[in-house]
Amino acid sequence: MITSVIIDTELHSQENLKTLIDLNFKNQIHLHGSADNLNDGEQLISLFHPAIVFLDISLPDGDGFKLLEKYDNEVPFEVVVISDNKEHAFNAIKNNVLEYLIKPVSTEDLLHVVSKFEKKMNNKHSSGHVLFSNAVEKINKIPLITLYGIKLIDAATFLFAKAEGAYTIVTTTDGEKITI
């Protein structure tokens, strides 16, 4: 389930988004709450740690991009800008937002956001797995530091390691026990 909050100064826009989520995406998006200014929005983010923030740019207490600057390029959530016009699109691209939507938001817009978010999360998780898999495929030997120097064993022969006091006993598939 994708957790989210809305920060939008226009109440009718908030209600539209809430209704779309309730009617069409209640199994995919959980809305924790909404705010009509940056201060309240920051409190929601701190409280709920959402995966997505639906963010209006023109807010009464500042520019929505000011919120993103507080995270020093380490924004812990995805941002979907919701705006009345396209004038902030360039800043949105610079801030690496997930999506830029023009109000009123439609069901198709939200479907695109959910799809894009899920795809991004799948890519993020699978890329780590691929990197680990590639590294394992390239490693053929495991270096073990023993009292007599470094012993290299084939990675395929490593069976298990067992702690014994201040030492560890490594056992290989051919029955060899190596103290490290």
N, CA, C and O of each residue as an XYZ file, in Angstrom:
720
protein
N       0.844     -1.174      0.000
C       0.000      0.000      0.000
C       0.894      1.245      0.000
O       1.864      1.320      0.755
N       0.567      2.196     -0.834
C       1.311      3.445     -0.951
C       0.735      4.437      0.058
O      -0.446      4.781     -0.004
N       1.571      4.893      0.982
C       1.108      5.881      1.958
C       1.309      7.278      1.382
O       2.272      7.531      0.657
N       0.385      8.186      1.714
C       0.468      9.515      1.115
C      -0.132     10.591      2.003
O      -0.885     10.314      2.936
N       0.230     11.842      1.679
C      -0.397     13.028      2.254
C      -0.586     14.035      1.126
O       0.092     13.988      0.100
N      -1.520     14.937      1.346
C      -1.786     16.011      0.381
C      -1.443     17.340      1.044
O      -1.846     17.602      2.178
N      -0.693     18.176      0.323
C      -0.445     19.544      0.767
C      -0.905     20.432     -0.384
O      -0.207     20.583     -1.386
N      -2.089     21.015     -0.225
C      -2.714     21.800     -1.294
C      -3.566     22.895     -0.670
O      -4.388     22.632      0.207
N      -3.364     24.111     -1.126
C      -4.089     25.250     -0.570
C      -5.571     25.275     -0.957
O      -6.389     25.874     -0.259
N      -5.909     24.625     -2.064
C      -7.298     24.638     -2.545
C      -8.058     23.443     -1.976
O      -7.762     22.295     -2.306
N      -9.034     23.720     -1.127
C      -9.800     22.651     -0.479
C     -10.558     21.793     -1.479
O     -10.657     20.578     -1.305
N     -11.102     22.425     -2.545
C     -11.835     21.623     -3.542
C     -10.883     20.680     -4.287
O     -11.291     19.597     -4.704
N      -9.640     21.077     -4.453
C      -8.648     20.210     -5.087
C      -8.296     19.042     -4.162
O      -8.152     17.905     -4.612
N      -8.159     19.336     -2.858
C      -7.927     18.272     -1.875
C      -9.071     17.265     -1.897
O      -8.850     16.054     -1.921
N     -10.298     17.785     -1.889
C     -11.478     16.910     -1.877
C     -11.549     16.061     -3.142
O     -11.897     14.882     -3.076
N     -11.226     16.644     -4.287
C     -11.217     15.902     -5.546
C     -10.239     14.733     -5.466
O     -10.572     13.610     -5.843
N      -9.037     15.002     -4.977
C      -8.018     13.969     -4.875
C      -8.432     12.884     -3.878
O      -8.268     11.695     -4.151
N      -8.966     13.292     -2.727
C      -9.443     12.326     -1.722
C     -10.530     11.426     -2.309
O     -10.513     10.212     -2.107
N     -11.469     12.023     -3.032
C     -12.570     11.260     -3.630
C     -12.055     10.262     -4.657
O     -12.485      9.108     -4.681
N     -11.128     10.711     -5.510
C     -10.555      9.806     -6.515
C      -9.849      8.619     -5.850
O      -9.966      7.482     -6.308
N      -9.122      8.894     -4.777
C      -8.422      7.829     -4.066
C      -9.435      6.867     -3.441
O      -9.306      5.650     -3.574
N     -10.443      7.420     -2.759
C     -11.455      6.581     -2.099
C     -12.232      5.721     -3.091
O     -12.499      4.550     -2.821
N     -12.592      6.293     -4.231
C     -13.416      5.566     -5.199
C     -12.638      4.568     -6.044
O     -13.152      3.504     -6.388
N     -11.390      4.913     -6.380
C     -10.671      4.107     -7.370
C      -9.371      3.469     -6.902
O      -8.891      2.525     -7.529
N      -8.790      3.968     -5.806
C      -7.450      3.509     -5.429
C      -7.325      3.169     -3.948
O      -6.222      3.206     -3.402
N      -8.424      2.840     -3.294
C      -8.355      2.596     -1.848
C      -7.527      1.362     -1.500
O      -7.084      1.225     -0.359
N      -7.309      0.468     -2.452
C      -6.460     -0.705     -2.206
C      -4.993     -0.439     -2.525
O      -4.125     -1.236     -2.167
N      -4.712      0.679     -3.199
C      -3.339      1.002     -3.558
C      -2.772      2.189     -2.790
O      -1.580      2.212     -2.482
N      -3.608      3.173     -2.477
C      -3.136      4.399     -1.831
C      -3.852      4.595     -0.502
O      -5.082      4.587     -0.439
N      -3.071      4.769      0.556
C      -3.645      5.124      1.859
C      -3.309      6.588      2.119
O      -2.138      6.960      2.186
N      -4.332      7.408      2.264
C      -4.157      8.837      2.517
C      -4.194      9.081      4.020
O      -5.218      8.861      4.668
N      -3.068      9.538      4.572
C      -2.991      9.807      6.012
C      -3.651     11.121      6.394
O      -4.171     11.252      7.501
N      -3.637     12.091      5.494
C      -4.233     13.382      5.827
C      -3.892     14.424      4.794
O      -3.185     14.161      3.821
N      -4.413     15.622      5.029
C      -4.153     16.720      4.110
C      -3.923     18.000      4.890
O      -4.369     18.147      6.028
N      -3.216     18.920      4.253
C      -2.917     20.221      4.849
C      -3.047     21.281      3.773
O      -2.896     20.999      2.585
N      -3.330     22.505      4.199
C      -3.454     23.592      3.222
C      -2.314     24.597      3.320
O      -2.400     25.689      2.760
N      -1.234     24.232      4.035
C      -0.055     25.100      4.111
C       1.186     24.246      4.398
O       1.083     23.082      4.786
N       2.350     24.848      4.199
C       3.604     24.117      4.371
C       3.830     23.642      5.797
O       4.235     22.500      6.015
N       3.575     24.498      6.758
C       3.821     24.150      8.155
C       3.041     22.898      8.560
O       3.617     21.955      9.103
N       1.728     22.889      8.296
C       0.909     21.720      8.628
C       1.326     20.503      7.804
O       1.299     19.371      8.289
N       1.711     20.751      6.555
C       2.170     19.665      5.693
C       3.435     19.018      6.222
O       3.559     17.793      6.204
N       4.384     19.832      6.698
C       5.616     19.291      7.280
C       5.308     18.434      8.504
O       5.941     17.401      8.723
N       4.338     18.865      9.292
C       3.946     18.081     10.471
C       3.373     16.727     10.059
O       3.670     15.707     10.681
N       2.546     16.722      9.003
C       2.003     15.453      8.501
C       3.120     14.525      8.028
O       3.108     13.327      8.308
N       4.078     15.093      7.313
C       5.203     14.295      6.807
C       6.002     13.711      7.970
O       6.356     12.532      7.951
N       6.283     14.523      8.970
C       7.036     14.052     10.143
C       6.287     12.966     10.896
O       6.888     12.018     11.402
N       4.984     13.110     10.967
C       4.169     12.167     11.717
C       3.979     10.832     10.995
O       4.047      9.772     11.617
N       3.740     10.887      9.672
C       3.356      9.676      8.940
C       4.420      9.100      8.004
O       4.281      7.956      7.572
N       5.466      9.843      7.678
C       6.523      9.382      6.768
C       5.926      8.758      5.498
O       6.130      7.573      5.236
N       5.197      9.547      4.719
C       4.525      8.993      3.533
C       5.505      8.610      2.425
O       6.631      9.105      2.366
N       5.050      7.724      1.560
C       5.830      7.343      0.386
C       5.667      8.386     -0.718
O       6.593      8.638     -1.489
N       4.468      8.995     -0.785
C       4.189     10.031     -1.787
C       3.581     11.248     -1.105
O       2.721     11.124     -0.233
N       4.045     12.437     -1.519
C       3.436     13.690     -1.092
C       2.872     14.359     -2.339
O       3.605     14.674     -3.277
N       1.556     14.572     -2.333
C       0.903     15.338     -3.392
C       1.060     16.802     -2.985
O       0.476     17.231     -1.990
N       1.836     17.568     -3.738
C       2.267     18.892     -3.308
C       1.864     19.993     -4.282
O       2.251     19.987     -5.451
N       1.084     20.932     -3.775
C       0.800     22.165     -4.511
C       2.018     23.067     -4.335
O       2.669     23.025     -3.291
N       2.329     23.866     -5.323
C       3.500     24.729     -5.236
C       3.153     26.081     -4.619
O       3.925     26.611     -3.820
N       2.013     26.638     -4.978
C       1.612     27.955     -4.481
C       0.835     27.803     -3.186
O      -0.368     27.545     -3.193
N       1.546     27.969     -2.065
C       0.941     27.819     -0.750
C       1.015     29.152      0.000
O       1.900     29.961     -0.277
N       0.108     29.392      0.937
C       0.070     30.694      1.604
C       1.324     31.023      2.411
O       1.663     32.196      2.564
N       2.014     30.015      2.926
C       3.199     30.280      3.736
C       4.501     29.940      3.012
O       5.533     29.733      3.650
N       4.452     29.882      1.682
C       5.682     29.687      0.922
C       5.518     28.793     -0.284
O       4.460     28.214     -0.530
N       6.592     28.702     -1.017
C       6.684     27.903     -2.230
C       6.863     26.435     -1.842
O       7.685     26.122     -0.981
N       6.109     25.539     -2.462
C       6.216     24.118     -2.151
C       7.608     23.551     -2.346
O       7.981     22.586     -1.680
N       8.390     24.140     -3.257
C       9.751     23.658     -3.480
C      10.659     23.951     -2.285
O      11.686     23.294     -2.116
N      10.289     24.929     -1.457
C      11.063     25.220     -0.236
C      11.069     24.005      0.691
O      12.053     23.742      1.382
N       9.968     23.276      0.694
C       9.877     22.057      1.500
C      10.944     21.052      1.066
O      11.600     20.433      1.904
N      11.112     20.895     -0.236
C      12.074     19.927     -0.759
C      13.512     20.341     -0.456
O      14.373     19.489     -0.239
N      13.773     21.662     -0.442
C      15.124     22.158     -0.159
C      15.572     21.787      1.244
O      16.772     21.661      1.491
N      14.645     21.610      2.159
C      14.990     21.269      3.540
C      15.622     19.885      3.657
O      16.253     19.574      4.667
N      15.458     19.069      2.646
C      15.980     17.700      2.700
C      17.341     17.541      2.023
O      17.860     16.428      1.948
N      17.921     18.621      1.535
C      19.265     18.595      0.940
C      19.457     17.456     -0.064
O      20.388     16.661      0.067
N      18.592     17.380     -1.048
C      18.676     16.369     -2.111
C      18.511     14.933     -1.621
O      18.809     13.999     -2.365
N      18.052     14.736     -0.404
C      17.792     13.412      0.161
C      16.325     13.307      0.547
O      16.012     12.893      1.663
N      15.430     13.670     -0.343
C      13.998     13.679     -0.048
C      13.542     12.234      0.178
O      13.684     11.394     -0.711
N      12.988     11.938      1.379
C      12.649     10.550      1.721
C      11.288     10.087      1.199
O      10.766      9.070      1.654
N      10.724     10.809      0.267
C       9.430     10.454     -0.299
C       9.395     10.919     -1.748
O      10.193     11.758     -2.165
N       8.468     10.365     -2.499
C       8.265     10.803     -3.879
C       7.312     11.996     -3.869
O       6.410     12.071     -3.034
N       7.515     12.916     -4.792
C       6.686     14.115     -4.872
C       5.890     14.092     -6.167
O       6.429     13.884     -7.254
N       4.578     14.314     -6.014
C       3.709     14.511     -7.173
C       3.205     15.946     -7.064
O       2.400     16.269     -6.191
N       3.686     16.794     -7.955
C       3.256     18.192     -7.955
C       1.861     18.258     -8.551
O       1.591     17.677     -9.602
N       0.974     18.979     -7.859
C      -0.367     19.252     -8.381
C      -0.490     20.770     -8.468
O      -0.379     21.476     -7.466
N      -0.719     21.256     -9.683
C      -0.677     22.692     -9.901
C      -1.784     23.137    -10.848
O      -2.349     22.337    -11.594
N      -2.079     24.442    -10.798
C      -3.074     25.030    -11.698
C      -2.516     25.270    -13.094
O      -3.273     25.392    -14.057
N      -1.197     25.339    -13.204
C      -0.591     25.667    -14.495
C       0.751     24.980    -14.653
O       1.197     24.239    -13.777
N       1.383     25.238    -15.780
C       2.649     24.573    -16.104
C       3.876     25.408    -15.756
O       4.997     25.001    -16.063
N       3.694     26.556    -15.130
C       4.821     27.464    -14.911
C       5.899     26.907    -13.980
O       7.037     27.374    -14.017
N       5.570     25.938    -13.164
C       6.548     25.375    -12.232
C       7.171     24.074    -12.741
O       7.923     23.424    -12.015
N       6.867     23.696    -13.963
C       7.329     22.411    -14.501
C       8.860     22.303    -14.515
O       9.410     21.249    -14.196
N       9.539     23.381    -14.882
C      11.001     23.344    -14.937
C      11.587     23.060    -13.553
O      12.477     22.220    -13.417
N      11.091     23.757    -12.523
C      11.567     23.500    -11.156
C      11.230     22.083    -10.712
O      11.996     21.461     -9.976
N      10.100     21.579    -11.152
C       9.717     20.211    -10.801
C      10.721     19.214    -11.369
O      11.118     18.265    -10.693
N      11.125     19.437    -12.612
C      12.115     18.559    -13.240
C      13.441     18.650    -12.495
O      14.080     17.630    -12.238
N      13.859     19.872    -12.146
C      15.105     20.058    -11.393
C      15.057     19.353    -10.043
O      16.082     18.886     -9.547
N      13.866     19.275     -9.448
C      13.712     18.647     -8.136
C      13.378     17.159     -8.234
O      13.086     16.509     -7.230
N      13.425     16.631     -9.456
C      13.256     15.193     -9.674
C      11.950     14.637     -9.106
O      11.935     13.590     -8.459
N      10.852     15.360     -9.362
C       9.562     14.885     -8.862
C       9.111     13.665     -9.657
O       9.519     13.465    -10.801
N       8.268     12.861     -9.034
C       7.758     11.662     -9.692
C       6.837     12.033    -10.854
O       6.899     11.429    -11.924
N       5.976     13.039    -10.628
C       5.004     13.431    -11.657
C       4.568     14.864    -11.436
O       4.628     15.378    -10.319
N       4.128     15.511    -12.513
C       3.620     16.881    -12.478
C       2.212     16.844    -13.060
O       2.038     16.598    -14.253
N       1.201     17.089    -12.216
C      -0.191     17.016    -12.650
C      -0.845     18.393    -12.644
O      -0.639     19.196    -11.734
N      -1.628     18.641    -13.673
C      -2.402     19.879    -13.760
C      -3.794     19.622    -13.190
O      -4.441     18.631    -13.529
N      -4.246     20.525    -12.322
C      -5.575     20.404    -11.708
C      -6.647     20.639    -12.754
O      -6.428     21.424    -13.676
N      -7.773     20.005    -12.648
C      -8.140     18.994    -11.661
C      -7.525     17.642    -12.020
O      -7.447     17.276    -13.193
N      -7.094     16.917    -11.008
C      -6.482     15.599    -11.184
C      -7.577     14.614    -11.579
O      -8.684     14.648    -11.042
N      -7.248     13.738    -12.525
C      -8.221     12.747    -13.010
C      -7.836     11.337    -12.541
O      -6.741     11.112    -12.026
N      -8.751     10.416    -12.731
C      -8.487      9.008    -12.413
C      -7.298      8.499    -13.224
O      -6.455      7.770    -12.700
N      -7.227      8.875    -14.488
C      -6.124      8.449    -15.345
C      -4.798      8.995    -14.827
O      -3.779      8.305    -14.869
N      -4.810     10.250    -14.332
C      -3.594     10.830    -13.755
C      -3.103      9.979    -12.581
O      -1.921      9.648    -12.492
N      -4.026      9.635    -11.689
C      -3.646      8.841    -10.511
C      -3.195      7.440    -10.898
O      -2.256      6.904    -10.308
N      -3.847      6.854    -11.871
C      -3.445      5.535    -12.349
C      -2.004      5.586    -12.856
O      -1.211      4.683    -12.587
N      -1.674      6.641    -13.585
C      -0.314      6.829    -14.089
C       0.678      6.986    -12.931
O       1.771      6.420    -12.969
N       0.300      7.750    -11.906
C       1.163      7.953    -10.741
C       1.419      6.627    -10.025
O       2.564      6.307     -9.706
N       0.365      5.860     -9.772
C       0.513      4.571     -9.082
C       1.409      3.645     -9.889
O       2.303      3.005     -9.335
N       1.179      3.571    -11.171
C       1.973      2.711    -12.041
C       3.443      3.130    -12.042
O       4.336      2.291    -11.931
N       3.680      4.421    -12.167
C       5.051      4.944    -12.197
C       5.755      4.713    -10.853
O       6.932      4.354    -10.822
N       5.038      4.918     -9.757
C       5.604      4.707     -8.424
C       5.975      3.240     -8.223
O       7.080      2.930     -7.779
N       5.050      2.340     -8.549
C       5.314      0.912     -8.376
C       6.486      0.457     -9.242
O       7.317     -0.337     -8.800
N       6.551      0.952    -10.458
C       7.650      0.603    -11.351
C       8.980      1.098    -10.777
O       9.981      0.382    -10.810
N       8.983      2.320    -10.255
C      10.203      2.879     -9.666
C      10.639      2.076     -8.444
O      11.830      1.814     -8.272
N       9.697      1.685     -7.599
C      10.030      0.900     -6.414
C      10.538     -0.487     -6.803
O      11.486     -0.987     -6.197
N       9.923     -1.111     -7.803
C      10.386     -2.422     -8.273
C      11.798     -2.329     -8.836
O      12.627     -3.205     -8.587
N      12.074     -1.274     -9.594
C      13.417     -1.087    -10.145
C      14.435     -0.857     -9.043
O      15.559     -1.353     -9.117
N      14.043     -0.101     -8.017
C      14.950      0.185     -6.908
C      15.302     -1.099     -6.171
O      16.463     -1.313     -5.823
N      14.316     -1.957     -5.931
C      14.564     -3.206     -5.207
C      15.312     -4.218     -6.063
O      16.219     -4.889     -5.572
N      14.947     -4.335     -7.326
C      15.583     -5.349     -8.168
C      17.006     -4.962     -8.541
O      17.836     -5.846     -8.752
N      17.320     -3.659     -8.630
C      18.679     -3.277     -8.998
C      19.673     -3.698     -7.925
O      20.792     -4.095     -8.251
N      19.296     -3.622     -6.660
C      20.164     -4.086     -5.581
C      20.411     -5.574     -5.688
O      21.534     -6.035     -5.486
N      19.375     -6.330     -6.004
C      19.504     -7.778     -6.164
C      20.423     -8.109     -7.332
O      21.259     -9.006     -7.223
N      20.281     -7.404     -8.438
C      21.106     -7.654     -9.615
C      22.565     -7.356     -9.306
O      23.448     -8.125     -9.688
N      22.833     -6.235     -8.609
C      24.209     -5.907     -8.266
C      24.823     -6.990     -7.389
O      25.967     -7.386     -7.610
N      24.084     -7.471     -6.400
C      24.591     -8.525     -5.522
C      24.830     -9.803     -6.323
O      25.867    -10.449     -6.176
N      23.868    -10.162     -7.166
C      24.006    -11.373     -7.975
C      25.220    -11.293     -8.884
O      25.965    -12.265     -9.017
N      25.425    -10.136     -9.515
C      26.582     -9.963    -10.394
C      27.880    -10.073     -9.614
O      28.842    -10.668    -10.099
N      27.922     -9.514     -8.425
C      29.129     -9.578     -7.610
C      29.422    -11.015     -7.215
O      30.575    -11.444     -7.268
N      28.408    -11.763     -6.821
C      28.605    -13.151     -6.410
C      29.113    -13.986     -7.583
O      29.969    -14.854     -7.409
N      28.588    -13.721     -8.772
C      29.022    -14.483     -9.944
C      30.496    -14.250    -10.248
O      31.157    -15.148    -10.769
N      31.033    -13.068     -9.938
C      32.417    -12.748    -10.248
C      33.383    -13.258     -9.191
O      34.568    -13.432     -9.473
N      32.903    -13.497     -7.992
C      33.781    -13.951     -6.911
C      33.907    -15.468     -6.974
O      32.921    -16.197     -6.865
N      35.128    -15.918     -7.151
C      35.364    -17.357     -7.194
C      36.042    -17.858     -5.935
O      35.934    -19.039     -5.604
N      36.741    -16.979     -5.225
C      37.517    -17.369     -4.050
C      37.109    -16.507     -2.850
O      36.711    -15.351     -2.996
N      37.223    -17.110     -1.661
C      36.987    -16.393     -0.411
C      38.310    -16.355      0.339
O      38.883    -17.402      0.640
N      38.807    -15.139      0.648
C      40.069    -15.066      1.404
C      39.795    -15.273      2.895
O      38.903    -14.638      3.458
N      40.556    -16.156      3.528
C      40.440    -16.413      4.960
C      41.794    -16.111      5.600
O      42.819    -16.641      5.173
N      41.792    -15.271      6.610
C      43.032    -14.917      7.291
C      43.238    -15.893      8.445
O      42.467    -15.918      9.405
N      44.287    -16.689      8.332
C      44.605    -17.696      9.348
C      45.879    -17.277     10.084
O      46.466    -16.238      9.782
N      46.302    -18.097     11.055
C      47.556    -17.829     11.761
C      48.752    -17.924     10.830
O      49.802    -17.348     11.115
N      48.613    -18.642      9.722
C      49.731    -18.906      8.816
C      49.703    -18.044      7.552
O      50.530    -18.220      6.658
N      48.743    -17.107      7.483
C      48.639    -16.255      6.302
C      47.223    -16.259      5.749
O      46.265    -16.551      6.464
N      47.104    -15.935      4.482
C      45.792    -15.874      3.834
C      45.590    -17.143      3.021
O      46.423    -17.512      2.193
N      44.471    -17.797      3.274
C      44.124    -19.008      2.523
C      42.904    -18.678      1.665
O      41.905    -18.160      2.164
N      42.995    -18.982      0.379
C      41.870    -18.778     -0.532
C      41.147    -20.094     -0.732
O      41.757    -21.111     -1.062
N      39.826    -20.062     -0.525
C      39.038    -21.268     -0.789
C      38.026    -20.950     -1.882
O      37.617    -19.800     -2.043
N      37.628    -21.961     -2.625
C      36.591    -21.775     -3.644
C      35.278    -21.410     -2.960
O      34.878    -22.045     -1.984
N      34.620    -20.392     -3.475
C      33.346    -19.952     -2.892
C      32.326    -21.081     -2.903
O      31.493    -21.175     -2.001
N      32.384    -21.924     -3.902
C      31.417    -23.021     -4.019
C      31.622    -24.089     -2.947
O      30.709    -24.864     -2.661
N      32.813    -24.134     -2.354
C      33.077    -25.166     -1.347
C      32.785    -24.701      0.080
O      32.813    -25.519      0.999
N      32.508    -23.423      0.289
C      32.197    -22.907      1.628
C      30.890    -23.522      2.108
O      29.867    -23.425      1.430
N      30.925    -24.165      3.294
C      29.734    -24.804      3.835
C      29.138    -23.976      4.966
O      27.978    -23.571      4.892
N      29.935    -23.718      6.029
C      29.460    -22.879      7.126
C      30.639    -22.433      7.972
O      31.751    -22.947      7.855
N      30.353    -21.436      8.850
C      31.357    -20.949      9.798
C      30.750    -21.032     11.192
O      29.574    -20.726     11.387
N      31.572    -21.454     12.169
C      31.081    -21.615     13.534
C      32.046    -20.914     14.488
O      33.256    -21.133     14.430
N      31.500    -20.066     15.367
C      32.328    -19.359     16.342
C      32.747    -20.317     17.447
O      31.943    -21.099     17.955
N      34.034    -20.239     17.809
C      34.564    -21.031     18.919
C      35.509    -20.129     19.701
O      36.677    -19.975     19.345
N      34.982    -19.530     20.784
C      35.783    -18.600     21.579
C      36.150    -17.383     20.767
O      35.287    -16.705     20.211
N      37.470    -17.105     20.703
C      37.951    -15.938     19.957
C      38.205    -16.258     18.488
O      38.646    -15.389     17.736
N      37.931    -17.500     18.068
C      38.206    -17.934     16.701
C      36.920    -18.349     15.997
O      35.861    -18.481     16.612
N      37.044    -18.548     14.705
C      35.944    -19.071     13.905
C      36.471    -20.256     13.121
O      37.568    -20.207     12.563
N      35.686    -21.321     13.082
C      36.054    -22.510     12.317
C      35.202    -22.515     11.043
O      33.974    -22.566     11.103
N      35.870    -22.462      9.909
C      35.196    -22.518      8.610
C      35.258    -23.959      8.123
O      36.326    -24.571      8.102
N      34.113    -24.493      7.736
C      34.045    -25.862      7.239
C      33.665    -25.809      5.759
O      32.762    -25.079      5.350
N      34.386    -26.609      4.976
C      34.106    -26.657      3.538
C      33.363    -27.937      3.200
O      33.253    -28.839      4.031
N      32.854    -28.014      1.978
C      32.075    -29.182      1.543
C      32.923    -30.455      1.483
O      32.392    -31.563      1.562
N      34.235    -30.295      1.343
C      35.095    -31.502      1.327
C      35.591    -31.873      2.721
O      36.478    -32.715      2.860
N      35.016    -31.243      3.767
C      35.309    -31.632      5.147
C      36.474    -30.878      5.773
O      36.755    -31.072      6.956
N      37.153    -30.035      5.028
C      38.283    -29.272      5.579
C      37.777    -28.269      6.618
O      36.764    -27.601      6.407
N      38.504    -28.171      7.757
C      38.180    -27.191      8.802
C      39.348    -26.210      8.906
O      40.497    -26.599      9.112
N      39.012    -24.917      8.757
C      40.058    -23.895      8.744
C      39.772    -22.933      9.902
O      38.672    -22.392     10.009
N      40.767    -22.727     10.762
C      40.618    -21.827     11.909
C      41.052    -20.421     11.490
O      42.151    -20.204     10.979
N      40.143    -19.482     11.728
C      40.470    -18.082     11.425
C      40.238    -17.240     12.668
O      40.451    -16.028     12.641
